[in-house]
Amino acid sequence: MATSNYWTPETSELKIVAYCGFPKWWLDFWNSVSVGKGTCGTVLGRKERVIVEDVEQSPIFVGTLALEIQLKAGIRAVQSTPIVSRSGRLLGMFSTQYKKPHKPDENTLQMLDLLARSAADIIERAHF
């Protein structure tokens, strides 16, 4: 399961622009993400990738409605990787969600970094 989000500086939020494997109610909940909401919102605050190996054990989710939403959808782990321009401007986010506790290996993380770099270049050429 995966999402791609676009950063909207006018509202300081991430909006889902592409997804795979989610029900509408899940998309509705996560379609507007600001600082502090889930892994994407945590990335906004930290300015770096966030990996949650088990949503049931993570302080990002414990005690929040977001945890209930993730568990209802069968999501147990998630990673969010920022898409950043070469000048350092946030452009969006890639997230992958997993059905059981999981930590992506180094090869997967390198591939996500390459994907994010390529996406940033494409977005910049298309919009800026």
C-alpha positions as CSV (number, residue, x, y, z in Angstrom):
1,M,0.0,0.0,0.0
2,A,1.3,3.4,-0.8
3,T,0.5,7.1,-1.2
4,S,2.1,10.1,-2.8
5,N,1.3,13.5,-1.4
6,Y,1.8,17.0,-2.8
7,W,2.9,19.9,-0.6
8,T,0.5,22.9,-0.8
9,P,2.4,25.9,0.7
10,E,-0.7,28.1,0.7
11,T,-2.4,25.8,3.3
12,S,0.8,24.3,4.8
13,E,-0.7,20.8,4.2
14,L,0.0,17.6,2.3
15,K,-2.7,16.4,-0.1
16,I,-2.9,12.9,-1.5
17,V,-2.3,12.9,-5.3
18,A,-1.8,9.1,-5.9
19,Y,-2.5,6.0,-3.9
20,C,-2.8,2.2,-4.1
21,G,-4.8,-0.1,-1.8
22,F,-6.8,2.2,0.4
23,P,-10.6,2.5,1.1
24,K,-12.2,5.9,0.7
25,W,-12.7,6.5,4.4
26,W,-8.9,6.1,5.0
27,L,-8.1,8.5,2.1
28,D,-10.6,11.0,3.5
29,F,-8.9,10.9,6.9
30,W,-5.4,11.4,5.6
31,N,-6.1,13.7,2.6
32,S,-5.1,16.8,4.6
33,V,-2.0,16.4,6.7
34,S,-0.3,19.2,8.6
35,V,2.6,19.1,11.0
36,G,2.2,16.5,13.7
37,K,-0.4,14.3,12.1
38,G,0.9,10.7,11.5
39,T,4.3,10.0,9.9
40,C,3.9,12.6,7.1
41,G,3.1,15.3,9.7
42,T,6.1,14.2,11.7
43,V,8.3,14.4,8.6
44,L,7.1,18.0,8.1
45,G,8.4,18.8,11.6
46,R,11.7,16.9,11.5
47,K,12.5,17.4,7.8
48,E,13.7,13.8,7.4
49,R,12.3,10.3,6.7
50,V,10.2,8.7,9.4
51,I,9.9,5.0,9.9
52,V,7.3,3.5,12.2
53,E,8.0,-0.3,12.6
54,D,4.8,-0.9,14.6
55,V,2.0,1.7,14.8
56,E,0.8,0.1,18.0
57,Q,4.1,0.9,19.7
58,S,4.9,4.3,18.2
59,P,4.4,7.6,20.2
60,I,3.4,9.1,16.8
61,F,0.2,7.0,16.9
62,V,-0.5,5.7,20.4
63,G,-3.6,7.3,21.9
64,T,-4.7,9.0,18.7
65,L,-7.5,8.6,16.3
66,A,-4.9,8.1,13.6
67,L,-4.0,4.8,15.3
68,E,-7.6,3.6,15.1
69,I,-7.7,4.5,11.5
70,Q,-4.5,2.7,10.7
71,L,-5.5,-0.5,12.5
72,K,-9.0,-0.5,11.0
73,A,-7.3,-0.4,7.5
74,G,-5.0,-3.3,8.6
75,I,-1.9,-1.1,8.7
76,R,0.8,-2.0,11.2
77,A,3.9,-0.2,9.9
78,V,4.6,2.8,7.7
79,Q,7.5,4.9,6.3
80,S,7.3,8.4,4.9
81,T,10.0,9.9,2.7
82,P,10.0,13.6,1.8
83,I,10.3,14.7,-1.8
84,V,12.7,17.7,-1.7
85,S,13.9,19.9,-4.5
86,R,17.7,20.3,-5.1
87,S,17.3,23.8,-3.5
88,G,15.8,22.2,-0.3
89,R,12.2,23.1,-0.9
90,L,9.6,20.5,0.2
91,L,7.5,19.3,-2.7
92,G,5.7,16.3,-1.4
93,M,6.0,12.9,0.3
94,F,6.0,9.2,-0.5
95,S,4.7,6.8,2.1
96,T,4.4,3.0,2.1
97,Q,2.2,1.1,4.5
98,Y,2.6,-2.5,5.6
99,K,0.1,-5.1,7.0
100,K,2.4,-6.3,9.7
101,P,5.2,-4.8,11.8
102,H,8.1,-4.0,9.4
103,K,11.3,-2.1,9.0
104,P,12.4,-1.4,5.4
105,D,15.9,-2.6,4.6
106,E,18.7,-0.3,3.4
107,N,18.2,-1.3,-0.3
108,T,14.5,-0.4,-0.1
109,L,15.4,2.9,1.6
110,Q,18.0,3.7,-1.1
111,M,15.4,3.0,-3.8
112,L,12.9,5.3,-2.1
113,D,15.5,8.0,-2.0
114,L,16.2,7.6,-5.7
115,L,12.4,7.7,-6.4
116,A,12.1,10.8,-4.3
117,R,15.0,12.5,-6.1
118,S,13.6,11.6,-9.5
119,A,10.1,12.8,-8.5
120,A,11.5,16.1,-7.2
121,D,13.3,16.7,-10.5
122,I,10.1,15.9,-12.5
123,I,7.9,18.1,-10.3
124,E,10.3,21.0,-10.5
125,R,10.4,20.8,-14.3
126,A,6.7,20.6,-14.6
127,H,5.7,23.4,-12.0
128,F,8.6,25.8,-11.5
